[in-house]
Amino acid sequence: MRLIGGTGASREPRLPPGYSLDRSDPDVLVLRCPHGGAVARFSAQGATAEAIEREARTHYKEQNRSA
Protein backbone atom coordinates (compact mmCIF):
# COMPACT_ATOMS: atom_id res chain seq x y z
CA MET A 1 0.00 0.00 0.00
CA ARG A 2 1.30 3.44 -0.92
CA LEU A 3 0.65 6.95 0.37
CA ILE A 4 -0.20 9.13 -2.62
CA GLY A 5 -0.34 12.91 -2.78
CA GLY A 6 -1.72 15.20 -5.45
CA THR A 7 -3.05 18.67 -6.08
CA GLY A 8 -6.64 18.49 -4.85
CA ALA A 9 -9.72 16.63 -6.05
CA SER A 10 -12.24 18.57 -8.08
CA ARG A 11 -14.75 15.73 -8.44
CA GLU A 12 -15.68 12.41 -6.90
CA PRO A 13 -13.67 9.48 -8.27
CA ARG A 14 -15.46 6.81 -10.32
CA LEU A 15 -14.48 3.48 -8.80
CA PRO A 16 -14.86 -0.11 -10.00
CA PRO A 17 -17.75 -2.13 -8.51
CA GLY A 18 -17.34 -2.74 -4.80
CA TYR A 19 -14.48 -0.27 -4.28
CA SER A 20 -14.96 2.55 -1.80
CA LEU A 21 -13.17 5.55 -0.38
CA ASP A 22 -12.87 5.55 3.41
CA ARG A 23 -12.97 9.14 4.70
CA SER A 24 -12.97 8.35 8.42
CA ASP A 25 -9.59 10.07 8.94
CA PRO A 26 -9.75 13.78 8.03
CA ASP A 27 -6.12 13.73 6.82
CA VAL A 28 -6.04 10.46 4.87
CA LEU A 29 -8.35 8.87 2.30
CA VAL A 30 -8.14 5.08 2.11
CA LEU A 31 -9.11 3.27 -1.07
CA ARG A 32 -10.73 -0.03 -0.11
CA CYS A 33 -11.36 -3.08 -2.27
CA PRO A 34 -14.65 -5.04 -2.22
CA HIS A 35 -13.40 -7.25 0.64
CA GLY A 36 -12.58 -4.19 2.77
CA GLY A 37 -8.80 -4.36 2.51
CA ALA A 38 -6.83 -1.18 2.01
CA VAL A 39 -5.47 -0.75 -1.52
CA ALA A 40 -3.84 2.69 -1.21
CA ARG A 41 -3.81 5.76 1.03
CA PHE A 42 -4.04 9.32 -0.24
CA SER A 43 -3.47 12.72 1.31
CA ALA A 44 -6.94 14.14 1.94
CA GLN A 45 -5.63 17.61 1.10
CA GLY A 46 -4.06 16.74 -2.21
CA ALA A 47 -5.59 13.60 -3.68
CA THR A 48 -6.96 13.85 -7.20
CA ALA A 49 -9.89 11.83 -8.50
CA GLU A 50 -7.67 10.70 -11.37
CA ALA A 51 -4.99 9.28 -9.03
CA ILE A 52 -7.60 7.43 -6.96
CA GLU A 53 -9.27 6.04 -10.09
CA ARG A 54 -5.91 4.92 -11.51
CA GLU A 55 -5.02 2.99 -8.34
CA ALA A 56 -8.49 1.41 -8.17
CA ARG A 57 -8.40 0.33 -11.84
CA THR A 58 -4.89 -1.10 -11.49
CA HIS A 59 -5.86 -3.12 -8.42
CA TYR A 60 -9.13 -4.25 -10.03
CA LYS A 61 -7.29 -5.50 -13.14
CA GLU A 62 -4.67 -7.31 -11.05
CA GLN A 63 -7.33 -9.05 -8.95
CA ASN A 64 -9.38 -10.11 -11.95
CA ARG A 65 -6.35 -11.31 -13.90
CA SER A 66 -5.45 -13.81 -11.18
CA ALA A 67 -9.03 -15.01 -10.63
All heavy atoms as TSV, in Angstrom:
chain	resi	resn	atom	element	x	y	z
A	1	MET	N	N	0.847	-1.172	0.000
A	1	MET	CA	C	0.000	0.000	0.000
A	1	MET	C	C	0.889	1.231	0.000
A	1	MET	O	O	1.888	1.279	0.697
A	1	MET	CB	C	-0.882	-0.031	1.236
A	1	MET	CG	C	-1.790	1.114	1.334
A	1	MET	SD	S	-2.864	1.065	2.762
A	1	MET	CE	C	-2.368	-0.343	3.663
A	2	ARG	N	N	0.499	2.218	-0.795
A	2	ARG	CA	C	1.304	3.440	-0.920
A	2	ARG	C	C	0.520	4.643	-0.404
A	2	ARG	O	O	-0.699	4.641	-0.421
A	2	ARG	CB	C	1.647	3.678	-2.385
A	2	ARG	CG	C	2.462	2.557	-2.960
A	2	ARG	CD	C	2.844	2.806	-4.367
A	2	ARG	NE	N	1.677	2.870	-5.225
A	2	ARG	CZ	C	1.686	3.330	-6.454
A	2	ARG	NH1	N	2.789	3.790	-6.986
A	2	ARG	NH2	N	0.609	3.343	-7.196
A	3	LEU	N	N	1.246	5.664	0.019
A	3	LEU	CA	C	0.647	6.953	0.366
A	3	LEU	C	C	0.850	7.843	-0.845
A	3	LEU	O	O	1.968	8.036	-1.309
A	3	LEU	CB	C	1.320	7.572	1.591
A	3	LEU	CG	C	0.782	8.944	2.000
A	3	LEU	CD1	C	-0.692	8.848	2.376
A	3	LEU	CD2	C	1.581	9.499	3.150
A	4	ILE	N	N	-0.244	8.382	-1.375
A	4	ILE	CA	C	-0.197	9.125	-2.617
A	4	ILE	C	C	-0.696	10.543	-2.396
A	4	ILE	O	O	-1.760	10.746	-1.825
A	4	ILE	CB	C	-1.047	8.414	-3.689
A	4	ILE	CG1	C	-0.518	6.987	-3.873
A	4	ILE	CG2	C	-1.037	9.182	-4.994
A	4	ILE	CD1	C	-1.402	6.091	-4.641
A	5	GLY	N	N	0.056	11.510	-2.870
A	5	GLY	CA	C	-0.338	12.913	-2.783
A	5	GLY	C	C	-0.918	13.371	-4.100
A	5	GLY	O	O	-1.128	12.592	-5.013
A	6	GLY	N	N	-1.171	14.649	-4.227
A	6	GLY	CA	C	-1.719	15.198	-5.450
A	6	GLY	C	C	-1.934	16.682	-5.292
A	6	GLY	O	O	-1.345	17.314	-4.437
A	7	THR	N	N	-2.817	17.229	-6.123
A	7	THR	CA	C	-3.051	18.673	-6.082
A	7	THR	C	C	-4.502	19.038	-5.835
A	7	THR	O	O	-4.951	20.096	-6.220
A	7	THR	CB	C	-2.586	19.314	-7.401
A	7	THR	OG1	O	-3.297	18.690	-8.478
A	7	THR	CG2	C	-1.095	19.154	-7.594
A	8	GLY	N	N	-5.270	18.157	-5.210
A	8	GLY	CA	C	-6.641	18.491	-4.847
A	8	GLY	C	C	-7.659	17.899	-5.797
A	8	GLY	O	O	-7.528	17.990	-6.997
A	9	ALA	N	N	-8.681	17.261	-5.238
A	9	ALA	CA	C	-9.719	16.625	-6.055
A	9	ALA	C	C	-10.800	17.634	-6.398
A	9	ALA	O	O	-11.267	18.377	-5.556
A	9	ALA	CB	C	-10.315	15.450	-5.294
A	10	SER	N	N	-11.187	17.654	-7.656
A	10	SER	CA	C	-12.240	18.566	-8.079
A	10	SER	C	C	-13.564	17.844	-8.285
A	10	SER	O	O	-14.590	18.470	-8.466
A	10	SER	CB	C	-11.825	19.273	-9.381
A	10	SER	OG	O	-11.585	18.309	-10.386
A	11	ARG	N	N	-13.535	16.508	-8.271
A	11	ARG	CA	C	-14.755	15.725	-8.443
A	11	ARG	C	C	-14.599	14.409	-7.702
A	11	ARG	O	O	-13.515	14.034	-7.301
A	11	ARG	CB	C	-15.017	15.467	-9.921
A	11	ARG	CG	C	-13.951	14.631	-10.599
A	11	ARG	CD	C	-14.323	14.279	-12.031
A	11	ARG	NE	N	-13.245	13.618	-12.714
A	11	ARG	CZ	C	-12.964	12.329	-12.612
A	11	ARG	NH1	N	-13.675	11.561	-11.806
A	11	ARG	NH2	N	-11.958	11.796	-13.281
A	12	GLU	N	N	-15.703	13.708	-7.545
A	12	GLU	CA	C	-15.676	12.406	-6.899
A	12	GLU	C	C	-15.090	11.378	-7.870
A	12	GLU	O	O	-15.435	11.384	-9.053
A	12	GLU	CB	C	-17.092	11.973	-6.514
A	12	GLU	CG	C	-17.606	12.641	-5.273
A	12	GLU	CD	C	-16.824	12.238	-4.039
A	12	GLU	OE1	O	-16.642	11.035	-3.776
A	12	GLU	OE2	O	-16.373	13.158	-3.336
A	13	PRO	N	N	-14.232	10.502	-7.386
A	13	PRO	CA	C	-13.672	9.479	-8.268
A	13	PRO	C	C	-14.727	8.444	-8.654
A	13	PRO	O	O	-15.632	8.145	-7.875
A	13	PRO	CB	C	-12.574	8.839	-7.420
A	13	PRO	CG	C	-12.904	9.168	-6.027
A	13	PRO	CD	C	-13.669	10.453	-6.046
A	14	ARG	N	N	-14.595	7.904	-9.856
A	14	ARG	CA	C	-15.455	6.812	-10.324
A	14	ARG	C	C	-14.678	5.522	-10.103
A	14	ARG	O	O	-13.642	5.309	-10.725
A	14	ARG	CB	C	-15.809	6.999	-11.787
A	14	ARG	CG	C	-16.803	8.157	-11.966
A	14	ARG	CD	C	-17.000	8.454	-13.396
A	14	ARG	NE	N	-15.875	9.356	-13.740
A	14	ARG	CZ	C	-15.812	10.072	-14.828
A	14	ARG	NH1	N	-16.735	10.004	-15.725
A	14	ARG	NH2	N	-14.770	10.870	-15.043
A	15	LEU	N	N	-15.188	4.685	-9.214
A	15	LEU	CA	C	-14.478	3.484	-8.796
A	15	LEU	C	C	-15.109	2.227	-9.383
A	15	LEU	O	O	-16.316	2.202	-9.645
A	15	LEU	CB	C	-14.483	3.388	-7.269
A	15	LEU	CG	C	-13.894	4.589	-6.524
A	15	LEU	CD1	C	-14.084	4.424	-5.024
A	15	LEU	CD2	C	-12.418	4.745	-6.862
A	16	PRO	N	N	-14.316	1.172	-9.548
A	16	PRO	CA	C	-14.864	-0.107	-9.999
A	16	PRO	C	C	-15.890	-0.634	-8.993
A	16	PRO	O	O	-15.896	-0.211	-7.827
A	16	PRO	CB	C	-13.638	-1.024	-10.051
A	16	PRO	CG	C	-12.463	-0.115	-10.137
A	16	PRO	CD	C	-12.862	1.120	-9.383
A	17	PRO	N	N	-16.726	-1.579	-9.418
A	17	PRO	CA	C	-17.754	-2.134	-8.513
A	17	PRO	C	C	-17.156	-2.664	-7.213
A	17	PRO	O	O	-16.158	-3.385	-7.224
A	17	PRO	CB	C	-18.356	-3.283	-9.326
A	17	PRO	CG	C	-18.040	-2.964	-10.746
A	17	PRO	CD	C	-16.745	-2.207	-10.726
A	18	GLY	N	N	-17.756	-2.270	-6.106
A	18	GLY	CA	C	-17.340	-2.745	-4.795
A	18	GLY	C	C	-16.237	-1.938	-4.133
A	18	GLY	O	O	-16.004	-2.088	-2.936
A	19	TYR	N	N	-15.549	-1.085	-4.853
A	19	TYR	CA	C	-14.478	-0.272	-4.280
A	19	TYR	C	C	-15.095	0.950	-3.595
A	19	TYR	O	O	-16.137	1.455	-4.022
A	19	TYR	CB	C	-13.488	0.178	-5.352
A	19	TYR	CG	C	-12.550	-0.923	-5.767
A	19	TYR	CD1	C	-13.004	-1.972	-6.560
A	19	TYR	CD2	C	-11.224	-0.937	-5.365
A	19	TYR	CE1	C	-12.159	-3.003	-6.928
A	19	TYR	CE2	C	-10.367	-1.956	-5.728
A	19	TYR	CZ	C	-10.848	-2.990	-6.505
A	19	TYR	OH	O	-10.004	-4.017	-6.859
A	20	SER	N	N	-14.439	1.397	-2.527
A	20	SER	CA	C	-14.959	2.554	-1.799
A	20	SER	C	C	-13.799	3.407	-1.300
A	20	SER	O	O	-12.652	2.975	-1.256
A	20	SER	CB	C	-15.810	2.101	-0.612
A	20	SER	OG	O	-15.032	1.359	0.303
A	21	LEU	N	N	-14.148	4.615	-0.911
A	21	LEU	CA	C	-13.169	5.552	-0.378
A	21	LEU	C	C	-13.529	5.814	1.082
A	21	LEU	O	O	-14.591	6.348	1.384
A	21	LEU	CB	C	-13.210	6.836	-1.197
A	21	LEU	CG	C	-11.974	7.705	-1.192
A	21	LEU	CD1	C	-10.728	6.915	-1.575
A	21	LEU	CD2	C	-12.161	8.863	-2.142
A	22	ASP	N	N	-12.667	5.383	1.977
A	22	ASP	CA	C	-12.865	5.551	3.415
A	22	ASP	C	C	-12.368	6.933	3.802
A	22	ASP	O	O	-11.200	7.254	3.641
A	22	ASP	CB	C	-12.080	4.461	4.141
A	22	ASP	CG	C	-12.182	4.526	5.657
A	22	ASP	OD1	O	-12.636	5.556	6.204
A	22	ASP	OD2	O	-11.792	3.542	6.299
A	23	ARG	N	N	-13.278	7.759	4.314
A	23	ARG	CA	C	-12.966	9.140	4.699
A	23	ARG	C	C	-13.004	9.341	6.219
A	23	ARG	O	O	-13.181	10.455	6.683
A	23	ARG	CB	C	-13.957	10.094	4.035
A	23	ARG	CG	C	-13.953	10.014	2.523
A	23	ARG	CD	C	-15.145	10.789	1.965
A	23	ARG	NE	N	-15.303	10.569	0.550
A	23	ARG	CZ	C	-14.789	11.317	-0.410
A	23	ARG	NH1	N	-14.071	12.364	-0.089
A	23	ARG	NH2	N	-14.995	11.030	-1.669
A	24	SER	N	N	-12.847	8.248	6.970
A	24	SER	CA	C	-12.974	8.347	8.425
A	24	SER	C	C	-11.850	9.157	9.074
A	24	SER	O	O	-12.043	9.706	10.150
A	24	SER	CB	C	-13.056	6.958	9.055
A	24	SER	OG	O	-11.904	6.206	8.754
A	25	ASP	N	N	-10.699	9.243	8.444
A	25	ASP	CA	C	-9.591	10.067	8.939
A	25	ASP	C	C	-9.601	11.370	8.136
A	25	ASP	O	O	-9.549	11.327	6.907
A	25	ASP	CB	C	-8.265	9.336	8.741
A	25	ASP	CG	C	-7.075	10.094	9.312
A	25	ASP	OD1	O	-7.034	11.338	9.211
A	25	ASP	OD2	O	-6.174	9.434	9.841
A	26	PRO	N	N	-9.672	12.523	8.776
A	26	PRO	CA	C	-9.746	13.784	8.031
A	26	PRO	C	C	-8.488	14.118	7.224
A	26	PRO	O	O	-8.537	14.935	6.319
A	26	PRO	CB	C	-9.982	14.833	9.117
A	26	PRO	CG	C	-9.520	14.203	10.378
A	26	PRO	CD	C	-9.720	12.728	10.217
A	27	ASP	N	N	-7.377	13.450	7.517
A	27	ASP	CA	C	-6.122	13.731	6.819
A	27	ASP	C	C	-5.786	12.725	5.726
A	27	ASP	O	O	-4.958	13.005	4.862
A	27	ASP	CB	C	-4.961	13.777	7.809
A	27	ASP	CG	C	-5.116	14.905	8.811
A	27	ASP	OD1	O	-5.568	15.999	8.397
A	27	ASP	OD2	O	-4.812	14.693	9.990
A	28	VAL	N	N	-6.393	11.542	5.785
A	28	VAL	CA	C	-6.036	10.459	4.867
A	28	VAL	C	C	-7.286	9.811	4.293
A	28	VAL	O	O	-8.216	9.473	5.024
A	28	VAL	CB	C	-5.197	9.382	5.593
A	28	VAL	CG1	C	-4.848	8.241	4.667
A	28	VAL	CG2	C	-3.940	9.987	6.189
A	29	LEU	N	N	-7.297	9.628	2.971
A	29	LEU	CA	C	-8.348	8.870	2.298
A	29	LEU	C	C	-7.796	7.477	2.047
A	29	LEU	O	O	-6.652	7.333	1.606
A	29	LEU	CB	C	-8.713	9.510	0.962
A	29	LEU	CG	C	-9.162	10.965	0.998
A	29	LEU	CD1	C	-9.369	11.480	-0.417
A	29	LEU	CD2	C	-10.430	11.101	1.811
A	30	VAL	N	N	-8.586	6.457	2.327
A	30	VAL	CA	C	-8.141	5.081	2.114
A	30	VAL	C	C	-9.025	4.447	1.049
A	30	VAL	O	O	-10.246	4.388	1.203
A	30	VAL	CB	C	-8.206	4.257	3.419
A	30	VAL	CG1	C	-7.724	2.827	3.177
A	30	VAL	CG2	C	-7.392	4.917	4.517
A	31	LEU	N	N	-8.403	4.000	-0.024
A	31	LEU	CA	C	-9.108	3.272	-1.072
A	31	LEU	C	C	-9.236	1.834	-0.611
A	31	LEU	O	O	-8.237	1.198	-0.277
A	31	LEU	CB	C	-8.327	3.347	-2.386
A	31	LEU	CG	C	-8.878	2.523	-3.548
A	31	LEU	CD1	C	-10.271	3.014	-3.954
A	31	LEU	CD2	C	-7.920	2.577	-4.723
A	32	ARG	N	N	-10.468	1.339	-0.568
A	32	ARG	CA	C	-10.725	-0.029	-0.106
A	32	ARG	C	C	-11.299	-0.875	-1.236
A	32	ARG	O	O	-12.104	-0.407	-2.023
A	32	ARG	CB	C	-11.674	-0.028	1.083
A	32	ARG	CG	C	-11.072	0.677	2.282
A	32	ARG	CD	C	-11.722	0.270	3.583
A	32	ARG	NE	N	-11.068	0.908	4.707
A	32	ARG	CZ	C	-10.018	0.424	5.337
A	32	ARG	NH1	N	-9.497	-0.725	4.955
A	32	ARG	NH2	N	-9.479	1.058	6.350
A	33	CYS	N	N	-10.873	-2.135	-1.264
A	33	CYS	CA	C	-11.361	-3.080	-2.268
A	33	CYS	C	C	-12.682	-3.679	-1.778
A	33	CYS	O	O	-13.094	-3.448	-0.642
A	33	CYS	CB	C	-10.307	-4.149	-2.533
A	33	CYS	SG	S	-9.995	-5.256	-1.156
A	34	PRO	N	N	-13.348	-4.476	-2.610
A	34	PRO	CA	C	-14.649	-5.043	-2.221
A	34	PRO	C	C	-14.616	-5.857	-0.931
A	34	PRO	O	O	-15.619	-5.915	-0.218
A	34	PRO	CB	C	-15.015	-5.925	-3.416
A	34	PRO	CG	C	-14.344	-5.274	-4.571
A	34	PRO	CD	C	-13.034	-4.759	-4.006
A	35	HIS	N	N	-13.485	-6.461	-0.589
A	35	HIS	CA	C	-13.400	-7.255	0.638
A	35	HIS	C	C	-13.021	-6.417	1.848
A	35	HIS	O	O	-12.855	-6.938	2.940
A	35	HIS	CB	C	-12.397	-8.396	0.449
A	35	HIS	CG	C	-12.781	-9.314	-0.658
A	35	HIS	ND1	N	-13.867	-10.160	-0.593
A	35	HIS	CD2	C	-12.259	-9.486	-1.896
A	35	HIS	CE1	C	-13.981	-10.826	-1.718
A	35	HIS	NE2	N	-13.022	-10.427	-2.533
A	36	GLY	N	N	-12.870	-5.098	1.664
A	36	GLY	CA	C	-12.581	-4.194	2.765
A	36	GLY	C	C	-11.122	-3.905	3.011
A	36	GLY	O	O	-10.794	-3.060	3.838
A	37	GLY	N	N	-10.234	-4.603	2.325
A	37	GLY	CA	C	-8.797	-4.363	2.508
A	37	GLY	C	C	-8.375	-3.030	1.916
A	37	GLY	O	O	-8.973	-2.542	0.958
A	38	ALA	N	N	-7.349	-2.446	2.502
A	38	ALA	CA	C	-6.829	-1.176	2.010
A	38	ALA	C	C	-5.968	-1.417	0.778
A	38	ALA	O	O	-5.101	-2.287	0.779
A	38	ALA	CB	C	-6.015	-0.481	3.094
A	39	VAL	N	N	-6.221	-0.653	-0.274
A	39	VAL	CA	C	-5.473	-0.746	-1.522
A	39	VAL	C	C	-4.400	0.336	-1.555
A	39	VAL	O	O	-3.251	0.083	-1.904
A	39	VAL	CB	C	-6.413	-0.595	-2.741
A	39	VAL	CG1	C	-5.640	-0.532	-4.038
A	39	VAL	CG2	C	-7.436	-1.720	-2.756
A	40	ALA	N	N	-4.767	1.563	-1.193
A	40	ALA	CA	C	-3.842	2.695	-1.207
A	40	ALA	C	C	-4.359	3.766	-0.264
A	40	ALA	O	O	-5.545	3.824	0.041
A	40	ALA	CB	C	-3.702	3.254	-2.623
A	41	ARG	N	N	-3.457	4.614	0.179
A	41	ARG	CA	C	-3.808	5.759	1.029
A	41	ARG	C	C	-3.433	7.028	0.276
A	41	ARG	O	O	-2.430	7.073	-0.415
A	41	ARG	CB	C	-3.062	5.701	2.354
A	41	ARG	CG	C	-3.420	4.508	3.189
A	41	ARG	CD	C	-2.642	4.517	4.504
A	41	ARG	NE	N	-2.756	3.262	5.202
A	41	ARG	CZ	C	-3.778	2.916	5.974
A	41	ARG	NH1	N	-4.771	3.738	6.152
A	41	ARG	NH2	N	-3.797	1.746	6.573
A	42	PHE	N	N	-4.237	8.055	0.458
A	42	PHE	CA	C	-4.041	9.324	-0.242
A	42	PHE	C	C	-4.118	10.464	0.754
A	42	PHE	O	O	-4.910	10.426	1.690
A	42	PHE	CB	C	-5.143	9.542	-1.289
A	42	PHE	CG	C	-5.212	8.480	-2.334
A	42	PHE	CD1	C	-5.934	7.327	-2.111
A	42	PHE	CD2	C	-4.563	8.631	-3.540
A	42	PHE	CE1	C	-6.011	6.339	-3.078
A	42	PHE	CE2	C	-4.630	7.657	-4.511
A	42	PHE	CZ	C	-5.354	6.505	-4.277
A	43	SER	N	N	-3.363	11.499	0.520
A	43	SER	CA	C	-3.472	12.716	1.309
A	43	SER	C	C	-4.845	13.312	1.052
A	43	SER	O	O	-5.225	13.541	-0.097
A	43	SER	CB	C	-2.392	13.710	0.880
A	43	SER	OG	O	-2.700	14.992	1.372
A	44	ALA	N	N	-5.602	13.562	2.103
A	44	ALA	CA	C	-6.939	14.137	1.936
A	44	ALA	C	C	-6.872	15.548	1.366
A	44	ALA	O	O	-7.799	16.003	0.707
A	44	ALA	CB	C	-7.690	14.129	3.269
A	45	GLN	N	N	-5.769	16.243	1.591
A	45	GLN	CA	C	-5.631	17.612	1.104
A	45	GLN	C	C	-5.214	17.688	-0.354
A	45	GLN	O	O	-5.418	18.699	-1.006
A	45	GLN	CB	C	-4.602	18.367	1.955
A	45	GLN	CG	C	-4.988	18.483	3.401
A	45	GLN	CD	C	-6.315	19.196	3.588
A	45	GLN	OE1	O	-6.552	20.223	2.970
A	45	GLN	NE2	N	-7.166	18.655	4.426
A	46	GLY	N	N	-4.601	16.624	-0.868
A	46	GLY	CA	C	-4.057	16.744	-2.207
A	46	GLY	C	C	-4.421	15.643	-3.184
A	46	GLY	O	O	-3.936	15.635	-4.301
A	47	ALA	N	N	-5.260	14.711	-2.790
A	47	ALA	CA	C	-5.587	13.597	-3.675
A	47	ALA	C	C	-6.440	14.071	-4.847
A	47	ALA	O	O	-7.338	14.888	-4.678
A	47	ALA	CB	C	-6.334	12.523	-2.901
A	48	THR	N	N	-6.138	13.546	-6.033
A	48	THR	CA	C	-6.961	13.846	-7.204
A	48	THR	C	C	-7.837	12.644	-7.516
A	48	THR	O	O	-7.462	11.496	-7.233
A	48	THR	CB	C	-6.098	14.162	-8.440
A	48	THR	OG1	O	-5.345	13.000	-8.780
A	48	THR	CG2	C	-5.182	15.356	-8.195
A	49	ALA	N	N	-8.993	12.908	-8.094
A	49	ALA	CA	C	-9.886	11.828	-8.501
A	49	ALA	C	C	-9.172	10.913	-9.487
A	49	ALA	O	O	-9.313	9.691	-9.433
A	49	ALA	CB	C	-11.160	12.411	-9.114
A	50	GLU	N	N	-8.375	11.490	-10.367
A	50	GLU	CA	C	-7.666	10.698	-11.370
A	50	GLU	C	C	-6.688	9.714	-10.724
A	50	GLU	O	O	-6.591	8.560	-11.145
A	50	GLU	CB	C	-6.923	11.613	-12.345
A	50	GLU	CG	C	-7.829	12.434	-13.229
A	50	GLU	CD	C	-8.399	13.689	-12.541
A	50	GLU	OE1	O	-7.934	14.039	-11.414
A	50	GLU	OE2	O	-9.303	14.298	-13.113
A	51	ALA	N	N	-5.951	10.152	-9.714
A	51	ALA	CA	C	-4.990	9.277	-9.032
A	51	ALA	C	C	-5.716	8.140	-8.314
A	51	ALA	O	O	-5.279	6.984	-8.357
A	51	ALA	CB	C	-4.145	10.069	-8.053
A	52	ILE	N	N	-6.817	8.453	-7.666
A	52	ILE	CA	C	-7.596	7.433	-6.961
A	52	ILE	C	C	-8.157	6.425	-7.957
A	52	ILE	O	O	-8.070	5.214	-7.758
A	52	ILE	CB	C	-8.718	8.092	-6.133
A	52	ILE	CG1	C	-8.107	8.960	-5.031
A	52	ILE	CG2	C	-9.653	7.036	-5.554
A	52	ILE	CD1	C	-9.084	9.891	-4.343
A	53	GLU	N	N	-8.726	6.917	-9.057
A	53	GLU	CA	C	-9.274	6.035	-10.088
A	53	GLU	C	C	-8.192	5.136	-10.677
A	53	GLU	O	O	-8.420	3.944	-10.903
A	53	GLU	CB	C	-9.916	6.856	-11.202
A	53	GLU	CG	C	-11.180	7.541	-10.775
A	53	GLU	CD	C	-11.670	8.583	-11.770
A	53	GLU	OE1	O	-11.035	8.765	-12.837
A	53	GLU	OE2	O	-12.700	9.220	-11.484
A	54	ARG	N	N	-7.012	5.682	-10.934
A	54	ARG	CA	C	-5.915	4.916	-11.509
A	54	ARG	C	C	-5.519	3.762	-10.584
A	54	ARG	O	O	-5.343	2.626	-11.028
A	54	ARG	CB	C	-4.728	5.837	-11.781
A	54	ARG	CG	C	-3.567	5.176	-12.459
A	54	ARG	CD	C	-2.462	6.145	-12.881
A	54	ARG	NE	N	-2.164	7.189	-11.911
A	54	ARG	CZ	C	-2.507	8.475	-12.036
A	54	ARG	NH1	N	-3.160	8.899	-13.097
A	54	ARG	NH2	N	-2.187	9.348	-11.102
A	55	GLU	N	N	-5.383	4.044	-9.295
A	55	GLU	CA	C	-5.021	2.991	-8.339
A	55	GLU	C	C	-6.115	1.929	-8.258
A	55	GLU	O	O	-5.823	0.735	-8.208
A	55	GLU	CB	C	-4.775	3.582	-6.953
A	55	GLU	CG	C	-3.514	4.388	-6.854
A	55	GLU	CD	C	-2.266	3.568	-7.085
A	55	GLU	OE1	O	-2.160	2.433	-6.566
A	55	GLU	OE2	O	-1.373	4.060	-7.785
A	56	ALA	N	N	-7.375	2.356	-8.243
A	56	ALA	CA	C	-8.486	1.409	-8.168
A	56	ALA	C	C	-8.531	0.528	-9.416
A	56	ALA	O	O	-8.688	-0.695	-9.310
A	56	ALA	CB	C	-9.804	2.152	-7.994
A	57	ARG	N	N	-8.381	1.120	-10.591
A	57	ARG	CA	C	-8.402	0.335	-11.838
A	57	ARG	C	C	-7.243	-0.655	-11.896
A	57	ARG	O	O	-7.421	-1.803	-12.308
A	57	ARG	CB	C	-8.356	1.249	-13.058
A	57	ARG	CG	C	-9.675	1.908	-13.378
A	57	ARG	CD	C	-9.656	2.559	-14.755
A	57	ARG	NE	N	-8.518	3.453	-14.955
A	57	ARG	CZ	C	-8.508	4.750	-14.712
A	57	ARG	NH1	N	-9.595	5.342	-14.270
A	57	ARG	NH2	N	-7.426	5.479	-14.929
A	58	THR	N	N	-6.063	-0.216	-11.484
A	58	THR	CA	C	-4.892	-1.096	-11.487
A	58	THR	C	C	-5.125	-2.289	-10.573
A	58	THR	O	O	-4.891	-3.442	-10.951
A	58	THR	CB	C	-3.631	-0.322	-11.053
A	58	THR	OG1	O	-3.403	0.731	-11.982
A	58	THR	CG2	C	-2.420	-1.226	-10.990
A	59	HIS	N	N	-5.604	-2.037	-9.369
A	59	HIS	CA	C	-5.865	-3.115	-8.416
A	59	HIS	C	C	-6.957	-4.039	-8.944
A	59	HIS	O	O	-6.831	-5.267	-8.873
A	59	HIS	CB	C	-6.258	-2.524	-7.053
A	59	HIS	CG	C	-6.406	-3.562	-5.992
A	59	HIS	ND1	N	-7.613	-4.144	-5.698
A	59	HIS	CD2	C	-5.487	-4.136	-5.171
A	59	HIS	CE1	C	-7.443	-5.019	-4.726
A	59	HIS	NE2	N	-6.158	-5.035	-4.392
A	60	TYR	N	N	-8.010	-3.472	-9.484
A	60	TYR	CA	C	-9.129	-4.252	-10.026
A	60	TYR	C	C	-8.642	-5.192	-11.130
A	60	TYR	O	O	-8.968	-6.380	-11.145
A	60	TYR	CB	C	-10.194	-3.290	-10.558
A	60	TYR	CG	C	-11.400	-3.964	-11.159
A	60	TYR	CD1	C	-12.408	-4.468	-10.338
A	60	TYR	CD2	C	-11.547	-4.069	-12.532
A	60	TYR	CE1	C	-13.531	-5.073	-10.887
A	60	TYR	CE2	C	-12.666	-4.671	-13.095
A	60	TYR	CZ	C	-13.650	-5.174	-12.267
A	60	TYR	OH	O	-14.752	-5.769	-12.805
A	61	LYS	N	N	-7.834	-4.674	-12.044
A	61	LYS	CA	C	-7.294	-5.496	-13.139
A	61	LYS	C	C	-6.408	-6.614	-12.605
A	61	LYS	O	O	-6.478	-7.745	-13.070
A	61	LYS	CB	C	-6.516	-4.627	-14.119
A	61	LYS	CG	C	-7.391	-3.760	-14.971
A	61	LYS	CD	C	-6.550	-2.878	-15.876
A	61	LYS	CE	C	-7.413	-1.886	-16.618
A	61	LYS	NZ	N	-6.610	-0.950	-17.424
A	62	GLU	N	N	-5.563	-6.296	-11.629
A	62	GLU	CA	C	-4.669	-7.311	-11.051
A	62	GLU	C	C	-5.475	-8.419	-10.371
A	62	GLU	O	O	-5.138	-9.594	-10.511
A	62	GLU	CB	C	-3.719	-6.668	-10.049
A	62	GLU	CG	C	-2.656	-5.815	-10.682
A	62	GLU	CD	C	-1.830	-5.042	-9.663
A	62	GLU	OE1	O	-2.110	-5.137	-8.450
A	62	GLU	OE2	O	-0.911	-4.328	-10.103
A	63	GLN	N	N	-6.515	-8.056	-9.660
A	63	GLN	CA	C	-7.326	-9.049	-8.952
A	63	GLN	C	C	-8.102	-9.926	-9.922
A	63	GLN	O	O	-8.260	-11.115	-9.690
A	63	GLN	CB	C	-8.288	-8.355	-7.975
A	63	GLN	CG	C	-7.603	-7.616	-6.865
A	63	GLN	CD	C	-6.685	-8.510	-6.067
A	63	GLN	OE1	O	-7.098	-9.533	-5.550
A	63	GLN	NE2	N	-5.415	-8.151	-5.988
A	64	ASN	N	N	-8.590	-9.351	-10.990
A	64	ASN	CA	C	-9.383	-10.107	-11.948
A	64	ASN	C	C	-8.518	-10.933	-12.880
A	64	ASN	O	O	-8.987	-11.901	-13.474
A	64	ASN	CB	C	-10.320	-9.185	-12.722
A	64	ASN	CG	C	-11.435	-8.699	-11.831
A	64	ASN	OD1	O	-12.020	-9.472	-11.098
A	64	ASN	ND2	N	-11.733	-7.426	-11.879
A	65	ARG	N	N	-7.279	-10.551	-13.052
A	65	ARG	CA	C	-6.350	-11.310	-13.898
A	65	ARG	C	C	-6.008	-12.635	-13.230
A	65	ARG	O	O	-5.870	-13.652	-13.873
A	65	ARG	CB	C	-5.080	-10.502	-14.124
A	65	ARG	CG	C	-4.122	-11.161	-15.090
A	65	ARG	CD	C	-2.918	-10.296	-15.385
A	65	ARG	NE	N	-3.307	-8.918	-15.627
A	65	ARG	CZ	C	-2.619	-7.856	-15.260
A	65	ARG	NH1	N	-1.490	-8.002	-14.617
A	65	ARG	NH2	N	-3.042	-6.641	-15.505
A	66	SER	N	N	-5.867	-12.607	-11.903
A	66	SER	CA	C	-5.453	-13.815	-11.179
A	66	SER	C	C	-6.637	-14.691	-10.762
A	66	SER	O	O	-6.440	-15.742	-10.198
A	66	SER	CB	C	-4.638	-13.423	-9.946
A	66	SER	OG	O	-5.426	-12.652	-9.067
A	67	ALA	N	N	-7.836	-14.239	-11.050
A	67	ALA	CA	C	-9.029	-15.007	-10.635
A	67	ALA	C	C	-9.338	-16.136	-11.593
A	67	ALA	O	O	-8.938	-16.204	-12.686
A	67	ALA	CB	C	-10.225	-14.088	-10.529
